[in-house]
Amino acid sequence: MNNPATLGCVNGSVIESHFLASLKWRTYAALTRIGAFNASANVDVTFK
């Protein structure tokens, strides 16, 4: 997602927004594994 996104204010110091992302498996072996999956991401924010 390389587009501006509107963020919602949760309280005076926390801004939050939820995004849905998908993954593209690079190997068939990774695709055949079944189990729990967790991911995290870092987001850079620029203020103008």
N, C-alpha and C positions, 0 to 999 in steps of 0.2 A: 504494500500500500504506500504509494509515493504521492499522496494527496493530502492537503490540509484537512484536519479533523477538528470538529468542535469538541471542547472538553467541558464537562459539567463540574461545577463547584460543589464539593461535599460539605466542607466547612470553611472556616477562615484561612486554613493553611494547607488543605489537601484538595487536589484536583484529580478527578478520576474519570476514565472512560473505558469501556469494554470493547474489545475487538475480537473478531473471529478470524482465525488463520488456518490455512491448510498446509500440509507437508507433502513433498514429493520424494518418495523413497528412491534412493540412488541404486540400490541393488535388490534383486529378487529375494535374497536371503533375509534382508531386513524386513521385507514386505510380509514374509511368511511367519514372522514371530508374533505370537499373540500374548497380550498381557497389558498391564497398566502402563500408561505413558504420561509423563509430566514434562512441561516445557516452561521456560521463562524467557523474557526478553528485556533488553535495555532500550529505553526510548530517549532520544535526544530532543530537547525542547528549546526552541529559539524564540525569544521575545523581541518584538519590534516596537 
